[in-house]
Amino acid sequence: MLQKVNKFIKLSGEEKKLFFEAYMTLGMMRTAILTISFKRLTRSLEHVAKKKELPTLGEQEIKTAQKVGQAIMRASIYTPWESACLAQSLTAQKMLQKRGIPGVFYLGAAKDEEEKSKIKAHAWSQCGDAIITGGGGHESFTVLSVFCWGRE
């Protein structure tokens, strides 16, 4: 426990602010996932049927997006509730949209390798060429839905 506190103390002020924002937003998104229909949850986003060309981002926007993603990953480890890929992707969308950084989040599905009759799902978010959340293994999922936010 002391090791975790020391790690937190060593974070910069900006990283601490992002951590707390991510932690709180993860909680709001988890609550929303449990209480609100998915259609209503994503109504402020543009739903497109397949991958589309992402807007080119400046170097500073990419750095900010990556910092947000890192804060979300860091905070998700410490939440007492489940902060899986969908909550993380929705949190990234909220935090990045607030900063005026456009992006997209994907919903995908794949056959479960252990139980062939089951399907597993995954969500990940992306800004420009950078995967912000849910990057681990996203390549093995077939994209089912794409949700965009930000400038066109």
C-alpha positions, 0 to 999 in steps of 0.5 A, spaced: 500 500 500 505 504 501 508 503 495 502 505 491 502 511 495 509 513 493 507 512 486 502 517 486 506 522 490 511 522 485 506 523 479 506 531 477 500 535 478 497 534 471 497 527 472 494 527 479 488 531 476 487 527 470 487 521 475 482 524 479 478 526 473 478 519 470 476 515 476 470 520 477 468 519 470 469 511 470 464 511 476 459 515 472 460 511 466 459 505 470 453 507 473 450 509 466 452 503 463 448 499 468 442 504 468 441 507 461 440 504 455 446 504 450 442 507 445 441 513 449 448 513 452 451 514 445 446 519 442 451 524 442 456 521 438 455 519 430 454 512 429 457 510 423 457 503 420 464 501 419 471 504 420 472 511 417 478 516 416 480 519 422 481 527 423 489 528 423 491 531 430 497 535 432 502 533 436 500 536 442 493 533 441 496 526 441 500 527 447 494 530 451 490 524 448 495 519 450 496 522 457 488 521 458 488 514 456 494 513 461 490 516 467 484 512 465 488 505 465 491 507 472 485 509 475 481 503 472 486 499 476 483 502 483 476 502 482 472 498 487 467 497 481 468 494 474 472 498 469 472 494 463 473 496 456 466 499 455 467 504 461 474 506 459 472 507 452 466 512 454 470 515 459 476 517 454 470 519 449 468 524 455 474 526 457 477 527 450 471 531 447 471 536 453 478 537 451 476 538 444 480 532 441 476 528 436 476 521 436 472 514 435 471 508 439 469 501 436 465 495 439 468 489 436 466 481 437 470 475 436 469 467 438 471 465 444 477 461 443 476 456 449 468 456 448 467 456 441 459 457 442 460 463 445 462 470 443 466 475 447 466 483 446 471 488 446 471 496 446 477 500 444 478 508 443 482 511 438 485 518 436 488 519 430 493 513 429 494 512 437 490 507 441 487 510 447 484 505 451 483 497 450 489 496 445 491 490 448 488 484 443 483 489 439 486 486 432 483 480 434 476 483 434 471 484 428 469 491 428 461 491 429 460 499 430 464 505 430 462 511 434 465 518 433 466 525 436 469 531 435 470 535 428 469 532 422 
